[in-house]
Amino acid sequence: MDKTGQVGDFIGGVVGTIFSLSGFIMLLITLKMQASSDHLQKFEMIFFEMVRFHRDNIQELEFDIYEHVGTTTLEKVNYTKRKVFRAVFTHFISCRNELQTFLNKTSLADIYQPGHLKKIEEIKTYRKGTFDLRKLAGLDMAWCITFFGLSNEGEQTLRRLFRSRYNDDLVNFLLSYVKLKPKREHSSYNRWKIISATKPFLKKVALIEHAYSNGNRYISGFSIPQTWSYQTGLEDVSALAPYPKGFKKFYGGHQFRLGHYFRHLYQSVKFVDRQKNLSFASKYDYVKILRAQLSVYEQAILVMNSLSSLGLVWDFAPDYEESRWYDRRKERELISNYNLIKNLPNDTLYGINIMEYYPKVNFEIV
């Protein structure tokens, strides 16, 4: 009996300890699961609230502009909600077309500042992109002009933004050119159409030069790139009447409409991407819910914003921490990793080949 009691005490002590340890481990697991569940619940509450804010931002959008209805009638058109993105994108494409004529006639060395050209070339090599750097400069300038507009304040912002990126004389000339474009309801719009439609390059430059001259005195802020200067004066346009003054500029800007929209959209995707307790597959599913809210034109202007100086953080120059073990830059390429623009056509969009800029996106339309 003594020996049996000793064996019983031994077994009871060991088994009891094992059961106690197992109970403690189970308690830890339960607490961890509870904490994970609470974290997920808190995350989803914030995330779906951000989705709701995104919808509210769209509901508040409104934009009035005069447009031709039919062939000759000019009427005021009111764009609201998601239709605003279509109107903004149309303005952007118009500006891109107006700038590209001059950029095609300019070398890369005369477009970019050396430091910025080196940076863009490095990004292109890293991403294995096939895009044309002249076209990229045109997209950047056109989107920034569309976004900030050409009011006095908007122009100052553009000049500060472009100062370290592009040639000063070129910026002066291009901004002066698009500043000539009035709103469609203004009487001087027909004069602008003549300048815009002029095909011979030298004559177009001469018309713009004439618009800014007044008794051989140039308006402040206007200049012609040095590489073109020796060619100017070949066209005689002195007989033309002075360009009208006092008109409202066509590019009034959309910063007050879209500034908070892009900030909120970026923070929403970044919020999901930074969740350490979620797998990438789970993150992708949540971002997919947000992506489902984006119309085609929203995705289109997201691309243009991401290619501009304002939105490089989306993909071209992501926000990431250096690591000696692996390249974390690819982890933070939000548009590419989460296929945020997969509903766009991957060949061309108004002459813009999206695949050249985003080769890793799994486009839906192939």
C-alpha positions as a Markdown table, in Angstrom:
| # | Residue | x | y | z |
|---|---|---|---|---|
| 1 | Met | 0.0 | 0.0 | 0.0 |
| 2 | Asp | 2.9 | 2.3 | 0.7 |
| 3 | Lys | 4.4 | 1.7 | -2.7 |
| 4 | Thr | 1.1 | 2.0 | -4.4 |
| 5 | Gly | 0.4 | 5.3 | -2.6 |
| 6 | Gln | 3.8 | 6.6 | -3.8 |
| 7 | Val | 3.0 | 5.7 | -7.4 |
| 8 | Gly | -0.4 | 7.3 | -7.1 |
| 9 | Asp | 1.1 | 10.5 | -5.7 |
| 10 | Phe | 3.7 | 10.5 | -8.5 |
| 11 | Ile | 1.1 | 10.0 | -11.2 |
| 12 | Gly | -1.2 | 12.6 | -9.6 |
| 13 | Gly | 1.5 | 15.2 | -9.4 |
| 14 | Val | 2.7 | 14.7 | -13.0 |
| 15 | Val | -0.7 | 14.5 | -14.5 |
| 16 | Gly | -2.0 | 17.4 | -12.4 |
| 17 | Thr | 0.9 | 19.5 | -13.5 |
| 18 | Ile | 0.3 | 18.6 | -17.2 |
| 19 | Phe | -3.4 | 19.4 | -16.9 |
| 20 | Ser | -2.5 | 22.7 | -15.2 |
| 21 | Leu | 0.0 | 23.6 | -17.8 |
| 22 | Ser | -2.5 | 22.6 | -20.6 |
| 23 | Gly | -5.1 | 24.7 | -19.0 |
| 24 | Phe | -2.7 | 27.7 | -18.9 |
| 25 | Ile | -1.8 | 27.2 | -22.5 |
| 26 | Met | -5.4 | 27.0 | -23.5 |
| 27 | Leu | -6.1 | 30.2 | -21.6 |
| 28 | Leu | -3.3 | 31.9 | -23.5 |
| 29 | Ile | -4.6 | 30.6 | -26.8 |
| 30 | Thr | -8.1 | 31.8 | -25.9 |
| 31 | Leu | -6.9 | 35.2 | -24.9 |
| 32 | Lys | -4.8 | 35.5 | -28.1 |
| 33 | Met | -7.8 | 34.5 | -30.2 |
| 34 | Gln | -10.0 | 36.9 | -28.3 |
| 35 | Ala | -7.4 | 39.7 | -28.9 |
| 36 | Ser | -7.2 | 38.8 | -32.6 |
| 37 | Ser | -11.0 | 38.8 | -32.8 |
| 38 | Asp | -11.2 | 42.2 | -31.1 |
| 39 | His | -8.5 | 43.6 | -33.3 |
| 40 | Leu | -10.3 | 42.4 | -36.4 |
| 41 | Gln | -13.6 | 43.8 | -35.2 |
| 42 | Lys | -12.0 | 47.1 | -34.5 |
| 43 | Phe | -10.2 | 47.1 | -37.9 |
| 44 | Glu | -13.4 | 46.3 | -39.8 |
| 45 | Met | -15.3 | 49.0 | -37.9 |
| 46 | Ile | -12.7 | 51.6 | -39.0 |
| 47 | Phe | -12.3 | 50.3 | -42.5 |
| 48 | Phe | -16.0 | 50.2 | -43.3 |
| 49 | Glu | -16.4 | 53.7 | -41.8 |
| 50 | Met | -13.7 | 54.8 | -44.2 |
| 51 | Val | -15.5 | 53.2 | -47.1 |
| 52 | Arg | -18.6 | 55.2 | -46.0 |
| 53 | Phe | -16.6 | 58.4 | -46.0 |
| 54 | His | -15.4 | 57.6 | -49.5 |
| 55 | Arg | -19.0 | 57.4 | -50.7 |
| 56 | Asp | -19.9 | 60.6 | -48.9 |
| 57 | Asn | -17.0 | 62.4 | -50.6 |
| 58 | Ile | -18.3 | 61.4 | -54.0 |
| 59 | Gln | -21.9 | 62.5 | -53.1 |
| 60 | Glu | -20.7 | 66.0 | -52.4 |
| 61 | Leu | -18.9 | 66.5 | -55.7 |
| 62 | Glu | -20.3 | 69.1 | -58.1 |
| 63 | Phe | -19.0 | 70.9 | -61.2 |
| 64 | Asp | -20.6 | 73.4 | -63.6 |
| 65 | Ile | -19.1 | 74.2 | -67.0 |
| 66 | Tyr | -20.3 | 75.5 | -70.3 |
| 67 | Glu | -20.2 | 73.0 | -73.1 |
| 68 | His | -21.4 | 72.8 | -76.7 |
| 69 | Val | -24.7 | 70.8 | -76.9 |
| 70 | Gly | -25.1 | 69.7 | -80.5 |
| 71 | Thr | -23.1 | 71.7 | -83.0 |
| 72 | Thr | -23.4 | 75.3 | -82.0 |
| 73 | Thr | -25.5 | 75.7 | -78.9 |
| 74 | Leu | -23.4 | 76.5 | -75.7 |
| 75 | Glu | -25.2 | 75.6 | -72.5 |
| 76 | Lys | -24.3 | 75.3 | -68.9 |
| 77 | Val | -23.9 | 71.7 | -67.8 |
| 78 | Asn | -24.0 | 70.5 | -64.2 |
| 79 | Tyr | -21.9 | 67.5 | -63.3 |
| 80 | Thr | -22.5 | 65.8 | -60.0 |
| 81 | Lys | -21.2 | 62.9 | -58.0 |
| 82 | Arg | -19.2 | 60.4 | -60.2 |
| 83 | Lys | -19.9 | 62.3 | -63.4 |
| 84 | Val | -17.5 | 65.0 | -62.1 |
| 85 | Phe | -14.6 | 62.5 | -62.6 |
| 86 | Arg | -15.4 | 62.3 | -66.3 |
| 87 | Ala | -15.4 | 66.1 | -66.7 |
| 88 | Val | -12.1 | 66.4 | -64.8 |
| 89 | Phe | -10.5 | 63.7 | -66.9 |
| 90 | Thr | -11.7 | 65.4 | -70.1 |
| 91 | His | -10.0 | 68.6 | -69.0 |
| 92 | Phe | -6.9 | 66.7 | -68.2 |
| 93 | Ile | -6.8 | 65.0 | -71.7 |
| 94 | Ser | -7.3 | 68.4 | -73.3 |
| 95 | Cys | -4.4 | 69.9 | -71.4 |
| 96 | Arg | -2.2 | 66.9 | -72.1 |
| 97 | Asn | -2.8 | 67.3 | -75.9 |
| 98 | Glu | -2.1 | 71.1 | -75.7 |
| 99 | Leu | 1.3 | 70.5 | -74.0 |
| 100 | Gln | 2.5 | 67.5 | -75.9 |
| 101 | Thr | 2.8 | 69.4 | -79.1 |
| 102 | Phe | 5.7 | 71.4 | -77.6 |
| 103 | Leu | 7.2 | 68.6 | -75.6 |
| 104 | Asn | 7.6 | 66.5 | -78.7 |
| 105 | Lys | 9.7 | 69.3 | -80.2 |
| 106 | Thr | 12.0 | 69.4 | -77.1 |
| 107 | Ser | 14.9 | 67.2 | -76.0 |
| 108 | Leu | 14.8 | 65.5 | -72.6 |
| 109 | Ala | 17.7 | 67.6 | -71.5 |
| 110 | Asp | 15.7 | 70.7 | -72.2 |
| 111 | Ile | 12.6 | 69.4 | -70.5 |
| 112 | Tyr | 13.9 | 68.0 | -67.2 |
| 113 | Gln | 16.2 | 69.4 | -64.6 |
| 114 | Pro | 19.3 | 67.0 | -64.5 |
| 115 | Gly | 18.6 | 65.7 | -61.0 |
| 116 | His | 15.0 | 64.9 | -61.6 |
| 117 | Leu | 15.7 | 63.3 | -65.0 |
| 118 | Lys | 18.2 | 61.0 | -63.2 |
| 119 | Lys | 15.6 | 60.1 | -60.6 |
| 120 | Ile | 12.9 | 59.3 | -63.2 |
| 121 | Glu | 15.3 | 57.2 | -65.3 |
| 122 | Glu | 16.2 | 55.2 | -62.2 |
| 123 | Ile | 12.5 | 54.6 | -61.4 |
| 124 | Lys | 11.9 | 53.6 | -65.0 |
| 125 | Thr | 14.8 | 51.1 | -64.9 |
| 126 | Tyr | 13.7 | 49.7 | -61.5 |
| 127 | Arg | 10.2 | 49.2 | -62.7 |
| 128 | Lys | 11.2 | 47.8 | -66.1 |
| 129 | Gly | 8.9 | 50.4 | -67.6 |
| 130 | Thr | 8.8 | 51.1 | -71.3 |
| 131 | Phe | 7.1 | 54.5 | -71.1 |
| 132 | Asp | 8.4 | 57.6 | -73.0 |
| 133 | Leu | 9.8 | 60.3 | -70.6 |
| 134 | Arg | 8.5 | 63.1 | -72.8 |
| 135 | Lys | 5.0 | 61.7 | -72.5 |
| 136 | Leu | 5.5 | 61.2 | -68.7 |
| 137 | Ala | 6.5 | 64.9 | -68.4 |
| 138 | Gly | 3.3 | 65.9 | -70.3 |
| 139 | Leu | 1.1 | 63.7 | -68.1 |
| 140 | Asp | 2.7 | 65.2 | -64.9 |
| 141 | Met | 2.4 | 68.8 | -66.0 |
| 142 | Ala | -1.1 | 68.4 | -67.5 |
| 143 | Trp | -2.5 | 66.7 | -64.3 |
| 144 | Cys | -0.9 | 69.3 | -62.0 |
| 145 | Ile | -2.3 | 72.2 | -64.1 |
| 146 | Thr | -5.7 | 70.5 | -64.1 |
| 147 | Phe | -5.6 | 69.9 | -60.4 |
| 148 | Phe | -4.3 | 73.3 | -59.2 |
| 149 | Gly | -5.6 | 75.5 | -62.0 |
| 150 | Leu | -4.1 | 78.7 | -63.3 |
| 151 | Ser | -5.3 | 81.3 | -60.9 |
| 152 | Asn | -2.5 | 83.5 | -59.4 |
| 153 | Glu | -2.3 | 81.2 | -56.4 |
| 154 | Gly | -2.5 | 78.1 | -58.5 |
| 155 | Glu | 0.2 | 79.3 | -60.9 |
| 156 | Gln | 2.6 | 80.1 | -58.0 |
| 157 | Thr | 2.0 | 76.6 | -56.6 |
| 158 | Leu | 2.8 | 75.1 | -60.0 |
| 159 | Arg | 6.0 | 77.1 | -60.4 |
| 160 | Arg | 7.2 | 76.0 | -57.0 |
| 161 | Leu | 6.3 | 72.4 | -57.8 |
| 162 | Phe | 8.0 | 72.4 | -61.2 |
| 163 | Arg | 11.1 | 74.4 | -60.2 |
| 164 | Ser | 13.2 | 71.4 | -59.3 |
| 165 | Arg | 11.8 | 69.2 | -61.9 |
| 166 | Tyr | 11.6 | 71.0 | -65.3 |
| 167 | Asn | 13.4 | 73.7 | -67.3 |
| 168 | Asp | 12.3 | 77.1 | -66.2 |
| 169 | Asp | 12.0 | 78.6 | -69.6 |
| 170 | Leu | 9.9 | 75.7 | -70.8 |
| 171 | Val | 7.6 | 75.9 | -67.8 |
| 172 | Asn | 7.2 | 79.7 | -68.3 |
| 173 | Phe | 6.2 | 79.1 | -71.9 |
| 174 | Leu | 3.8 | 76.2 | -71.4 |
| 175 | Leu | 2.1 | 77.9 | -68.5 |
| 176 | Ser | 1.8 | 81.1 | -70.5 |
| 177 | Tyr | 0.3 | 79.1 | -73.4 |
| 178 | Val | -2.4 | 77.3 | -71.5 |
| 179 | Lys | -3.2 | 80.5 | -69.6 |
| 180 | Leu | -4.4 | 81.9 | -72.9 |
| 181 | Lys | -7.3 | 79.4 | -73.0 |
| 182 | Pro | -10.5 | 81.1 | -71.7 |
| 183 | Lys | -13.7 | 79.5 | -70.6 |
| 184 | Arg | -15.9 | 78.5 | -73.5 |
| 185 | Glu | -18.5 | 81.2 | -72.8 |
| 186 | His | -16.0 | 84.0 | -73.3 |
| 187 | Ser | -15.8 | 85.8 | -76.6 |
| 188 | Ser | -12.0 | 85.3 | -76.9 |
| 189 | Tyr | -12.4 | 81.5 | -77.1 |
| 190 | Asn | -12.5 | 81.7 | -80.9 |
| 191 | Arg | -9.1 | 83.5 | -80.8 |
| 192 | Trp | -7.8 | 80.7 | -78.7 |
| 193 | Lys | -9.1 | 78.0 | -81.1 |
| 194 | Ile | -7.2 | 79.6 | -83.9 |
| 195 | Ile | -3.9 | 79.5 | -81.9 |
| 196 | Ser | -4.6 | 75.9 | -80.7 |
| 197 | Ala | -5.5 | 74.6 | -84.1 |
| 198 | Thr | -2.4 | 76.1 | -85.8 |
| 199 | Lys | -0.2 | 73.3 | -87.1 |
| 200 | Pro | 3.1 | 74.8 | -88.2 |
| 201 | Phe | 5.2 | 74.8 | -85.0 |
| 202 | Leu | 7.0 | 78.2 | -85.7 |
| 203 | Lys | 3.7 | 79.9 | -86.5 |
| 204 | Lys | 2.1 | 78.6 | -83.3 |
| 205 | Val | 5.0 | 79.9 | -81.2 |
| 206 | Ala | 4.8 | 83.3 | -83.0 |
| 207 | Leu | 1.1 | 83.5 | -82.3 |
| 208 | Ile | 1.6 | 82.9 | -78.6 |
| 209 | Glu | 4.5 | 85.4 | -78.6 |
| 210 | His | 2.2 | 88.0 | -80.2 |
| 211 | Ala | -0.5 | 87.3 | -77.7 |
| 212 | Tyr | 1.9 | 88.3 | -74.9 |
| 213 | Ser | 3.5 | 91.3 | -76.6 |
| 214 | Asn | 2.2 | 94.9 | -76.2 |
| 215 | Gly | 4.3 | 97.5 | -78.1 |
| 216 | Asn | 7.3 | 95.1 | -77.9 |
| 217 | Arg | 6.9 | 94.8 | -74.1 |
| 218 | Tyr | 6.4 | 91.3 | -72.8 |
| 219 | Ile | 4.1 | 90.5 | -69.9 |
| 220 | Ser | 6.0 | 89.3 | -66.9 |
| 221 | Gly | 6.3 | 85.6 | -66.6 |
| 222 | Phe | 6.5 | 84.9 | -70.3 |
| 223 | Ser | 9.6 | 83.5 | -72.0 |
| 224 | Ile | 10.6 | 81.2 | -74.9 |
| 225 | Pro | 13.0 | 78.3 | -74.4 |
| 226 | Gln | 16.4 | 79.1 | -75.7 |
| 227 | Thr | 16.5 | 76.2 | -78.1 |
| 228 | Trp | 13.5 | 77.8 | -79.9 |
| 229 | Ser | 14.6 | 81.5 | -79.6 |
| 230 | Tyr | 16.8 | 81.5 | -82.7 |
| 231 | Gln | 13.8 | 80.4 | -84.8 |
| 232 | Thr | 11.3 | 82.9 | -83.6 |
| 233 | Gly | 10.3 | 85.9 | -85.7 |
| 234 | Leu | 10.1 | 83.8 | -88.8 |
| 235 | Glu | 6.3 | 84.3 | -89.0 |
| 236 | Asp | 4.8 | 87.7 | -89.4 |
| 237 | Val | 1.7 | 88.0 | -87.2 |
| 238 | Ser | 2.1 | 91.7 | -86.3 |
| 239 | Ala | -1.1 | 92.5 | -88.2 |
| 240 | Leu | -3.2 | 90.6 | -85.7 |
| 241 | Ala | -5.3 | 92.5 | -83.2 |
| 242 | Pro | -4.1 | 92.3 | -79.5 |
| 243 | Tyr | -5.2 | 89.3 | -77.6 |
| 244 | Pro | -8.2 | 90.1 | -75.4 |
| 245 | Lys | -7.7 | 90.5 | -71.7 |
| 246 | Gly | -9.8 | 90.1 | -68.6 |
| 247 | Phe | -11.2 | 86.7 | -69.3 |
| 248 | Lys | -11.7 | 83.8 | -66.9 |
| 249 | Lys | -9.1 | 81.0 | -67.5 |
| 250 | Phe | -10.4 | 77.6 | -68.6 |
| 251 | Tyr | -8.3 | 75.7 | -66.1 |
| 252 | Gly | -9.8 | 76.9 | -62.8 |
| 253 | Gly | -8.5 | 73.9 | -60.8 |
| 254 | His | -10.0 | 71.0 | -58.9 |
| 255 | Gln | -7.9 | 71.0 | -55.7 |
| 256 | Phe | -10.9 | 72.0 | -53.5 |
| 257 | Arg | -13.0 | 69.2 | -55.1 |
| 258 | Leu | -10.5 | 66.4 | -55.2 |
| 259 | Gly | -7.8 | 67.1 | -52.7 |
| 260 | His | -9.5 | 65.5 | -49.8 |
| 261 | Tyr | -10.8 | 62.7 | -52.1 |
| 262 | Phe | -7.2 | 61.5 | -53.0 |
| 263 | Arg | -5.9 | 62.0 | -49.4 |
| 264 | His | -8.7 | 59.8 | -48.0 |
| 265 | Leu | -8.4 | 57.2 | -50.7 |
| 266 | Tyr | -4.7 | 56.9 | -50.1 |
| 267 | Gln | -5.0 | 56.7 | -46.3 |
| 268 | Ser | -7.7 | 54.0 | -46.7 |
| 269 | Val | -5.5 | 51.7 | -48.8 |
| 270 | Lys | -2.5 | 52.4 | -46.6 |
| 271 | Phe | -4.5 | 51.6 | -43.5 |
| 272 | Val | -5.3 | 48.2 | -44.8 |
| 273 | Asp | -1.8 | 47.6 | -46.1 |
| 274 | Arg | -0.2 | 48.4 | -42.7 |
| 275 | Gln | -2.2 | 45.8 | -40.8 |
| 276 | Lys | 0.4 | 43.4 | -39.4 |
| 277 | Asn | -2.2 | 40.8 | -38.1 |
| 278 | Leu | -3.7 | 40.2 | -41.6 |
| 279 | Ser | -2.3 | 38.0 | -44.3 |
| 280 | Phe | -1.8 | 39.6 | -47.8 |
| 281 | Ala | -4.8 | 37.6 | -49.1 |
| 282 | Ser | -7.0 | 39.1 | -46.4 |
| 283 | Lys | -5.7 | 42.6 | -47.1 |
| 284 | Tyr | -6.3 | 42.1 | -50.8 |
| 285 | Asp | -9.9 | 41.1 | -50.1 |
| 286 | Tyr | -10.5 | 44.3 | -48.1 |
| 287 | Val | -8.9 | 46.5 | -50.6 |
| 288 | Lys | -11.0 | 44.8 | -53.3 |
| 289 | Ile | -14.1 | 46.0 | -51.5 |
| 290 | Leu | -12.8 | 49.5 | -51.7 |
| 291 | Arg | -11.8 | 49.1 | -55.3 |
| 292 | Ala | -15.3 | 48.0 | -56.1 |
| 293 | Gln | -16.4 | 51.5 | -55.2 |
| 294 | Leu | -14.2 | 53.1 | -57.9 |
| 295 | Ser | -15.7 | 53.9 | -61.3 |
| 296 | Val | -13.6 | 53.6 | -64.5 |
| 297 | Tyr | -13.0 | 57.4 | -64.6 |
| 298 | Glu | -12.0 | 57.3 | -60.9 |
| 299 | Gln | -9.4 | 54.7 | -61.7 |
| 300 | Ala | -8.3 | 56.7 | -64.7 |
| 301 | Ile | -7.6 | 59.9 | -62.7 |
| 302 | Leu | -6.0 | 57.8 | -60.0 |
| 303 | Val | -3.5 | 56.6 | -62.6 |
| 304 | Met | -2.9 | 60.2 | -63.7 |
| 305 | Asn | -2.5 | 61.4 | -60.1 |
| 306 | Ser | 0.0 | 58.5 | -59.4 |
| 307 | Leu | 2.1 | 59.4 | -62.4 |
| 308 | Ser | 2.3 | 63.1 | -61.4 |
| 309 | Ser | 4.5 | 64.9 | -58.9 |
| 310 | Leu | 1.5 | 64.8 | -56.5 |
| 311 | Gly | 1.0 | 61.1 | -56.3 |
| 312 | Leu | 4.3 | 59.2 | -56.8 |
| 313 | Val | 3.9 | 57.8 | -53.3 |
| 314 | Trp | 1.2 | 55.5 | -54.6 |
| 315 | Asp | 3.6 | 53.4 | -56.7 |
| 316 | Phe | 6.6 | 55.1 | -58.3 |
| 317 | Ala | 8.1 | 56.4 | -55.1 |
| 318 | Pro | 6.3 | 54.5 | -52.3 |
| 319 | Asp | 6.6 | 55.2 | -48.6 |
| 320 | Tyr | 8.7 | 52.4 | -47.2 |
| 321 | Glu | 11.4 | 51.6 | -44.6 |
| 322 | Glu | 14.8 | 50.4 | -45.8 |
| 323 | Ser | 15.7 | 46.8 | -45.0 |
| 324 | Arg | 19.1 | 45.1 | -45.4 |
| 325 | Trp | 17.5 | 41.7 | -45.9 |
| 326 | Tyr | 15.0 | 42.3 | -48.7 |
| 327 | Asp | 13.5 | 45.0 | -50.9 |
| 328 | Arg | 10.5 | 46.5 | -49.1 |
| 329 | Arg | 9.8 | 49.0 | -51.8 |
| 330 | Lys | 7.8 | 46.4 | -53.7 |
| 331 | Glu | 5.6 | 45.7 | -50.6 |
| 332 | Arg | 4.4 | 49.3 | -50.7 |
| 333 | Glu | 3.5 | 49.6 | -54.3 |
| 334 | Leu | -0.2 | 50.0 | -53.6 |
| 335 | Ile | -1.6 | 50.3 | -57.1 |
| 336 | Ser | 0.4 | 47.3 | -58.4 |
| 337 | Asn | 0.0 | 45.0 | -55.4 |
| 338 | Tyr | -3.7 | 45.5 | -55.0 |
| 339 | Asn | -4.6 | 45.9 | -58.7 |
| 340 | Leu | -6.4 | 49.2 | -58.0 |
| 341 | Ile | -6.7 | 50.0 | -61.7 |
| 342 | Lys | -7.5 | 46.5 | -63.1 |
| 343 | Asn | -10.8 | 47.6 | -64.7 |
| 344 | Leu | -9.1 | 50.0 | -67.1 |
| 345 | Pro | -8.2 | 48.8 | -70.6 |
| 346 | Asn | -4.5 | 47.7 | -70.6 |
| 347 | Asp | -3.7 | 48.8 | -74.2 |
| 348 | Thr | -4.5 | 52.5 | -74.5 |
| 349 | Leu | -6.7 | 55.1 | -72.8 |
| 350 | Tyr | -6.9 | 58.2 | -74.9 |
| 351 | Gly | -3.5 | 57.4 | -76.3 |
| 352 | Ile | -2.0 | 56.5 | -72.9 |
| 353 | Asn | -0.7 | 53.0 | -72.7 |
| 354 | Ile | -1.3 | 52.1 | -69.0 |
| 355 | Met | 0.6 | 48.8 | -69.3 |
| 356 | Glu | 3.8 | 50.7 | -70.0 |
| 357 | Tyr | 3.6 | 52.4 | -66.6 |
| 358 | Tyr | 2.0 | 49.5 | -64.6 |
| 359 | Pro | 3.3 | 46.2 | -66.1 |
| 360 | Lys | 2.5 | 44.2 | -62.9 |
| 361 | Val | -1.2 | 45.0 | -62.8 |
| 362 | Asn | -3.4 | 42.1 | -63.7 |
| 363 | Phe | -5.8 | 44.0 | -66.0 |
| 364 | Glu | -9.3 | 42.6 | -66.3 |
| 365 | Ile | -9.6 | 43.6 | -70.0 |
| 366 | Val | -7.0 | 42.0 | -72.1 |
